[in-house]
Amino acid sequence: MEHRFELGWIDYAILFIYFSFVIFVGWMLRRHMKDATAFLEAGRSMPAWVAGIAFISTSLGALDVMGMIGCGAKYGMMTFHFYWIGAIPAMVFLGIFMMPFYYGSKARSVPEYLSLRFDEKTRALNAVLFSVMTILVSGISMYAIAILTEELLGWSFYVALFLSAGVVLVYTYLGGLSSAIHNEVLQFFIVVAGLLPLVYLSMKDIGGWTGLKTNLGPVVASLPATHYAPDTWSTTWRYTATAAQNPMGIEWYGILLGLGFVLSFGYWCTDFLVIQRAMAANSIAAARNTPLIAAIPKMFTPFLVLPGVIAVWLMHSPAKGFSIADHGVNNYDLTIIMLMKHYLPPGLLGLGLTALLASFMSGMAGNISAFNTVWTYDIYEAYIRRPTGDRALDQSHYLRVARLTTIFAVAASIGAAGIALQFKNITDFMQAIFSMVNAPLFAVIFLGMFWKKATGHGAFAGLFSGLTAAILHHGLTRPSGSLSLFKGGWLHVVHTYPVELSQNFWCAIISCSTSAAVTILVSLATCHRKHKAELVGLVYSLTPRATSVDAAWYEQPTVLAVIVSATVIVLSIVFW
Amino acid sequence: MIDIRYPIGLFFSIIGCLLFAYGISTMHNPGLYEKSLGVDVNIWAGLLIFLFGLVMLALSKGVREKQ
């Protein structure tokens, strides 16, 4: 295939140094892993900035990086919505309002919070769903990267699969969650260093910001079968009055409600993969600051999408000889790969490739460390072997279990990658399922934290019905032009959405509201099993407000929140 | 627990050095930099990455001395 990279010795050297370093970090941490708390919760010892960078690094996985650059080409600067409206408000909300309960409750995981606030059945349902999803997602990203390295480097599928899985296994086995978090910080900087040269070169090529606007206009206006305004690709909110005016096929209220509220709050405020980073912080103040510090680099990630936007111009300038076609069809996932091939000389090309591999491994290690914690605490400790009361004995027992779980999780991910190889379309399906699990969970946790009358039966019924509603919605609708049953419509097609994205948005909105409505109704009909005193620290109205600690102004969550919000509003207006 | 700035600093100063040296040694090979619009980006990126690595190392060392 013409996608093949030609790597020089310098590129392999960079790749090799990177692999050595991640293992070196795990090795440095191995002697700190004395008990299960250190291994699974990082001993609650991370400074806020480390936890904060790890917090956004988990959402910079290889699939996310490939996806976001591809979205840049597909939707233009409307992709920025995924960051500004689709992440910042939820991260601010998490830091200000929700983190005190997650961290302050002494729960070690999101399912454990559910058990403290509601009951065991709610916890068990969430823990099982979360474990299965995590393994599948980590397996699918392994599959994706193995396919990618096979195409790009000519390595065999299995060499790439076992090499990367082996490296992840070594460093998570040695250092547990601390190792995953520390490597995520390293990986974050590598991803930025690998992508920035691409931003610089593509912006220089198109002639800077003014060049971008003048060069993209004619390209966008000439797109076949659409009537987009020339500046559609270089604006964010301007063409969202009707769905037909923009390539996302969605109106402003769909963006606000679907992306800005349900999907983003469902992900950032309830997904244990990210929450776990904040829970590993060394104090409640650091835990609250974690998502707020993370929001600062997150606000500027959209600018890493710019090469994707510029790719549209390259594709339509025959003289540039740039194409993302794969067997005659545009494959947007290839955008970043082809951009690297187009612009980066040997040396920086190796760094770019290292960035992709780093982001892939960080996503996988994140999933594995989150799975470890949920499996060990919320399934094994809760239902298989209860603590004996002898703390030292328990801690060393659970540490051994957690270590074995790491090996099991990596092996199971390889198995899941094998399934993905058999059924290639499963990737789309799984990503849809993942948001189906998160959206109802957000409704339940939100009601649990801010409405003291929510009961265990209500929460369980809410989770269950929200999931059912999401699955039904998927079975009854499909994106226009899709024939694959993995994309929906496997029961009966009652509605067709213009694009996949709007199907996802509405799926989240429907499952979240179903879950909220059922939780409220069932809670009102059932009585409380928990005593008021048991809910202190878990519910907003029953918990005394934290008195302001004497921290420097830049360490105050509210100050950070105001700065972050104001900057995002200014950025949104500038790039309106 | 370890100070992650130390390995980060080490990694980026090594990579920065490597890219910079490679950039210098291939300076007179214009064919190599046709892709990157004629700019020897390895030199510049290498330099910036090296400086970033040094800053990280300095920060981590400062912390260790204080303790």
HADDOCK unambig.tbl for C-alpha pairs under 7 A between the chains (distance, minus, plus):
assign (segid A and resid 14 and name CA) (segid B and resid 15 and name CA) 6.78 0.50 0.50
assign (segid A and resid 29 and name CA) (segid B and resid 2 and name CA) 6.97 0.50 0.50
assign (segid A and resid 32 and name CA) (segid B and resid 1 and name CA) 6.80 0.50 0.50
assign (segid A and resid 182 and name CA) (segid B and resid 4 and name CA) 6.18 0.50 0.50
assign (segid A and resid 186 and name CA) (segid B and resid 8 and name CA) 5.86 0.50 0.50
assign (segid A and resid 201 and name CA) (segid B and resid 36 and name CA) 6.56 0.50 0.50
assign (segid A and resid 342 and name CA) (segid B and resid 35 and name CA) 6.27 0.50 0.50
assign (segid A and resid 343 and name CA) (segid B and resid 35 and name CA) 4.94 0.50 0.50
assign (segid A and resid 343 and name CA) (segid B and resid 36 and name CA) 5.01 0.50 0.50
assign (segid A and resid 344 and name CA) (segid B and resid 35 and name CA) 6.48 0.50 0.50
assign (segid A and resid 344 and name CA) (segid B and resid 36 and name CA) 5.98 0.50 0.50
assign (segid A and resid 345 and name CA) (segid B and resid 32 and name CA) 6.34 0.50 0.50
assign (segid A and resid 345 and name CA) (segid B and resid 33 and name CA) 6.07 0.50 0.50
assign (segid A and resid 345 and name CA) (segid B and resid 35 and name CA) 6.50 0.50 0.50
assign (segid A and resid 345 and name CA) (segid B and resid 36 and name CA) 6.53 0.50 0.50
assign (segid A and resid 347 and name CA) (segid B and resid 19 and name CA) 6.11 0.50 0.50
assign (segid A and resid 347 and name CA) (segid B and resid 42 and name CA) 6.52 0.50 0.50
assign (segid A and resid 348 and name CA) (segid B and resid 42 and name CA) 6.36 0.50 0.50
